[in-house]
Amino acid sequence: MESRENPVDPFDLVVFGGTGDLAQRKILPAMFKRFCAGQMPGESRLIGAARRELSSESYRVLVGEALAAHLPARPDGDTLAAFLARIDYVQIDGRGDTGWQDLAALLCPDRIRAFYFSVGPSLFGDLAQRIRAEGLADDQSRIVVEKPFGHDLDTAQRLNADLDRQFMECQIYRIDHYLGKETVQNLMAVRFGNMLFEPLWNSQYIDHIQITVAETVGVAGRGDYYQNAGAMRDMMQNHMMQLLCLIAMEPPAKFDPDAVRDEKLKVIRALDPVEPHHIIRGQYTAAEGVPSFREDVDNPRSKTESFIALRCHLSNWRWAGTPFYLRTGKRLKTRSSQITVVFKDAPHSIFGRESGRHNNELTIQLQPDEGITLDVTIKEPGAGGMKLIDVPLDMSFAEALGPEADGPDAYERLIMDVIRGNQTLFMRNDEVEAAWAWTDPIIKGWELRGDVPKPYDSFTNGPDDSSQLLRRDGREWRGIKR
């Protein structure tokens, strides 16, 4: 199990909610793969903690079943047995006294301790308080909290205050799995590692930027949550905001957690309020074999959006006058996350009007089929005169890098960053609150106006009004690429 990865020190990882869906689908498979890569050194252990009454042996059976269900290939028997031998379980009550002494007995005093809150946000403050009260944490311990981090600015501030009473900010890891994706991190490499792009990365040369996160799935199984959240809270306030920050931020002085997060915070604070006519909300309708959004959330009068598109602006020198178009939605025609940077036309065309309009476009495909495409203008082959066409310089990461492109998934990378104490890819308290401060007035505005989301057919590009959002500006959405 020799690893080519950066080593980590021995650790105890406690997963509260260790029997839940997130733990079984993401956290446990991620830790198994890190174990196979040699990143559970020495006597490092994983401890599941939940209210369910289980023995450690019964929990190991559950873990084995979860790995069989959620890994692409069935684990090797000997490797699986070695991994399961590192696992324990504690029945624990997050708001009561049950199980805390049992958990304390399992923790080793000379290891890094990380506590993963894979539970509802209502338990975050209680768990943090009990961990401190029971003496389970020291100044080197870390807590990991999942989204949603608050429902609005007020709840986010109260949650931050609850955690800050028990832990220092440098110990709190607010996880957004999107930031652990290889291609999302590649945004920083593209931006700041290539002299080719940085001189052009401003409003003088860029016409506009589009960010799309499209999903084919609906909200079935998450109806209760989604009815109260909607696309704005579920995606725009966090995932989409993070992509916007990475594409628009100034170069940090160094690749350091606080230096990077300082620059991201500046982007959020530079966002202008969004005008109502620059916001399009939608709700998917039923299609053959699939229910409507209102059926999925069991609310025939729901005004919650499953799709949102908006135009926003940054009030700073780099981006003054450059629009950013963001859209995200459920039950769209394909699963795709991409960023398209559309450069301005040449100031003067020597080829005449008959050559048409041609833009250079840089498309960063985040998922699936991760890669980068740069559209350039060339002469169309043949003897028909100087006719111009646009062709892509296409780099698929899988083709260019081979097996190296298939790196660790987001949860693997982020959990290991927690163990290393690297907060670069995690949100800071002021960053979360600034995002809510921008988001809240948008949500309150449509609630006061009584806006109803536009219906759109399932497995399409969303409501027609979202296309009009760009057409009014003489632009159009770039296709959602497979």
N, C-alpha and C positions, 0 to 999 in steps of 0.2 A: 504494500500500500504506500509506496514512496510517492510523495507529492511534489509536483513542480510549482505548487501554489506557495504564496507567502505563508510561513508557519504562524500558528497562533499558540498562545500559552494555554495550559490546561484550564478547563472551565466547567462549571455546573450551569446548565441551561434549564430553568424551570418554566414550563409552559402552562400557565393558567388557562383553563379551557382546553386541556390536552386531549379530551375525547371529542371535541367539536369538529365541525366540518372544515374550517380553515386549517386546523392542526393536521387532520387526516389527509387533506388534499395537497397542502403546500409545505407546512413546516416539517412534518415528519419525513416526507420524501426528500426534502432539501437537506436535512441533517444526515439522512442515510447516504446521499451522494457525497456529502462532505466527508463522511466517515470513510467511504471508499477511496476518496482522494487523499486520505491521510491527515485530515484536519480535525480529528477528535483525539488529540495527543494524550499520552499518559493514561490517566484514569478519569478523563473527562466523562461527564455523565449528562444524560437528559432525563429530567424528572417531569412526568405528567402530573398535573394537579387539576382536580375537578370535583364537583359534588357527587358524581356517580360513584356508587359503591363497587369498587374493584380491588382485587389483589394486584400486586406488581406482576405476577405471572399472567393473570387474566388481561392486564393492560398490554403486556408484550404480545399476546395473541392478537389483540385489537390492532396493535402497530403493524404486525406482520400482514394482517389482512388489508390494512390501509396501503401498505407498500405494494402489495400484489395488485391492488385495484388502481393505483395512481402512478406507478412507474411504467415506462414504456416496455420494459422487459422484466420478467420475473427474477427477483434477486437470487443470486447464488446461495445455496443452502448454508455453507460454512460462513460466508461473509455475513449473511443475515443473522445467523446465530451469534456471531461475535458482536454485531451491532446491538442486538436485543439484550445481550448481557450487560450493556452500558445503560440500560433503561430501568427506571423505578417509577413508582406511582404512589401518590398520596391523595386520599379523599379529604377534601378541604372545603370549608365554608368561607367564602370571601368576606362575609359580614359577621361571622360568628367565631367561636373558639375552636371548632373542630379541625383537627389536622395540622395545626401550626407547629406543635412540638414535634410531630412526626417528620414534618418537612425540615425543621432545624436539625434533626438527628441525621438526615441524609446529606446535608451540605458539608463540604470539606472546607476547613478554615483557610487553607492556603491556595485556593483557586479563585479565578475570576467568577463572579456570580452575575448572571444575566436573568432577569425575570421578564418573560414575554407575556403581555396581557392580551391573549387571544380570546377576549370576552367582550361583552357590550360595554360601551363607554360609561354607563352608569356605575360600573364597578371599579373604574380606574382609580378614583380617589380613595375608595375603601381599601383596595389592595395595597396601594402605596402606603397608606397609614398603618395597616397591619404589618407589612413587611418591616417598617421602621420600629413599630411598637414591640415586635417580637425579637428585635435585634438580629434580623437576618441579613441586613445590608450594612456595608461599610462605604467609605468614600470611593472605593474602586468598583462598586457594584453599579449595574446599569438596569434600567427598565425600558421595555419596548412597548409602545402603544400603537394600536392599529387605528385606522380611520373607521368611522367618521370622528374627527377630533372636533367635537362641538357641532351644534345644529345652526348656530349663528354666532355673531361676535360675542354676545353676552355669555352664552354657554361655553364658548372657547376660552374666554378670559377666566371664568370661574374654574374650569378644568385645569387651565395652566396654574392658577393660584393653588388649587388642591395639590397638584404634583410638586409645585415649587416649595410648599411647606415641608415636604418630606425629602426631596432630592434636589441637588444642584442641576442647573440647566445642562451642564456638561455630562450628566448621567442620564438624561432623558432622550430617548430615540423615538421620534415620531415617524413611523415607517410609511412610506408610499412606495409600493412595489414597482410602480412605473419607473422610478429613478434607478432601480436596480437592473433594468434592461440594458443589454450591451449597446444597442444602437442609441438609446437615450443618452448614455454616457459618451457615445461617439459624437454627439452634438458639440460637446466641449472640445473634442479633438479636432473636428472639422473647423470649428470657429477659430480656435486659438493655436492650432498646430500647423496651419497652412497659410503662408503669406499670400497665396493666390486669392483668398477670400477676404481676409480682414480689411484691406484698404477699400473694398467695395461694399462693406457691410454697414450701410447707412442709407439715409433717405435720399442722398444725391444719386445713388445708383439703383436702389431697390424700389420698385413700383409698389409692391405689396407682398404680404406673407400670408399663407393659408395654413391652418393647422386643423387636421381632421382626425378624429378617433371614432371609427364606425364599428358597430357590433351587429352580428346577425341574430343574436339571442334576444329574447324578450326578458321580462322581469318575473316570470313564473318562478315560484319558490322564494322570491324576495319581495313579494307584493306589499307586505306590511311595512317593510323598511322603505321601499321605493315610493310608496304613496306619500310618505312624509318627507322624503328627500328630493326626488326628482333629479333630472340630469344636471341642473345647475349646481346643486349641493353635492351630488354623487361624483360628478366628473369635472365640471368646469372649475369649481373652487379649488381643486387640488391637482388632479392629473394634468388638465389642460393648462392651468396656471403655471405648473412646473415646466411644461414644454415651452410656454411663452417666455418664461424667465431665462431658460437656457439658450433660446434662440436670440434673445434681445439684450442680454446682460452685457455690461462692460467687462473687459478683461480684468480678472482679479490680479492683485499683485503677485500672488503665488497660488499654487493648487493646495490650499489649506482650508479646512472646514469653515472657519469663520470668515475668511476672505471671500470664498465662493458665496456663502450665504449672505454676506453684506451686499454683494452686487445683485443677487436675486431680489433682496428686499427693496433695493432702489428701483427695480423694474416695477414691482407691485405698487409702490408708492407713487410712481410716475403715471400710473394708469388714470386716464380721464373717466369721469362718470359716463355711462353708456346711455345714449338717447333711446327713448322707447321705440322709435321707428327703425332702430338698428338692432332690434332683438326679434328673433323668430322662434316661437316655441311650437312643438308638435307632439302628437300622440298617435302611435300606430294603431291601425284598425285590424280587424280579423282578416285572415286569409285562409285558404284551404288547409285544414289540418292544424291551424294555430289560432288561439284566441286573441281578442283585442287587448289593448293595455288595460282598459277599464275592467275587463273580465279577469285579467291577471291580478289586479289589485283589489278585486271584489268591491268596486265602487262605481256604479253606473253613471255618476255625475262627477267623476274625478276631474279636477282642473290641474293635475300634476303633469309635468312634461316628461316625455321619454326622449325628446329631441330638443336641442337648442342650438341655434346659430346666432352669432352676433359679430358686430364690427366694433373694434375698439382702437384707441389711439394712446400713444405714450407722449407725455409732455416733457421731452428732453431733447438735447441737441442732436443726438444721433438719429432719432426716429421721428422728429417733428414732421407731420404731414403724411407719414406712411401708415396706411391702414393695416390692421391685423384682422383677418377673418377667421373665426374659430367656430367649429361645428362638431357636435358629438351626438350620437343617438343609438337607440336600441332598434332591433329588427330592421336593419338596413340591408342593402343588397349583398354586401360582402363584409367580412371582417378585415379591417385595414386601419392602420395608424400611419399617417404620413404628414410631413411638413414640406410645403412647396414655397420656395423663395423665387419670386418673379421679378427679374431685373427689368429696368426701363429700356425702351427702344433706344437705338443709337440716335444721337441728336440730329443727324442728317444722313439720309440714305442716298448713296451715289448710284443706286440701281434703279431708281424711279418707282413710281407708284405700282407699276405692274408686278414688281417683286413681292408685294404684300407686306404685311407687318410680321416681324419676327422678334421674339423675346428669347433671351437666355433664361432658362429655368433650372434651378437646383432642387431636386426632389430627394428628400431623405425618407426612405421607407423604414418605419420602425417595426412593423409587424404586418403580415407575415413576410417571408422572403426578404429579410433585411438587406438593405443596400443603399447605394447612392446613384442617382442619375443626373447628369448634367446635359441639358439640351443645348446644342450649338447649331448655328446656321452655316450651311454649306451650299455649294452650287449643285443643283440637280443634275445627275449624269445625263449626257446626251448632247445632241447637236442643236437643241432648240433655243439657243441663246442663254443669257444669264438669268436663269430661273433659280430661285432660292428655295431651299427646304430646310426644315429643322430635323436633326437626327440626334439620338441620345448617345452619350458616352455612358455606358451602363456598367456599374460594378456591383455584382451580387457578392455579398460577403461570403456566402457558402462556396461560390465558384472561385473567388480570389484567394480565400484563406484556407479552403479545404476543411479538414477536421478541426483546425484551430478555431473556426467560426462557431463551432458548437460548444460554447463555454458554459459556465454555470448559469442556472436560471436566476431570476431576480432575488428570490428568497434566500438562495444559497449565498449569494454575494452579500446581501444586506445583513444577514445574521452573522456572517464572519466579520463584517465591518463593525458590528456591535461588539463582538468579542475583542477585536483589535482596538476598540475605542476610537474609531474613525467616524466622525459625524458629518462628513462632507455630503453624503447623499440622504441626509435626514433633515426634516424641517425644524427650524428654530421657533421658539415661542412667538417672537415678534413677527416672523414671517407668516405664521398661521393667522395671527390676529389681523395683520395687514390685508391678507387675502379675504377674510371675512368682512373687513371694513369696506372693501370694494364690492363684495358680492351682496351684502345685505340690502343696500338701497335698490339694487336691481330687482331683487325678489319682492321687497315691500312695494315697489312701484307697480308691478303687474298685479299684486294682490289688491292694492287700492283701486286700480282701474277695473278689476274684475275680469282681466284678460282670460280667455279660454284658448288652450292650445289648438293649433290647426290639425285636423286629422290628416294622416298620410297612409298610403298603402304600405303594408308590410313588404319587406324585401325590395324597397326602392331607395332613392337617395334622400328621402324625407319630404317634407311639405314643399309644394311649388314656390311658396313665398320665400324660401331660403335662397332659391336661384335669383329671385328678384332683388334680394339684398345686394347682390353683386352687380346685377345687370343695370341697376340704377347708376352705378359708378362706371359703367362701360367695361365691366370685367365679368368673369365667369369662374365657377368652381372647377378645379381640375378634377378629373375622374378619380373615383375611388379605385385604386389599383389592387388587383389580386396579388 
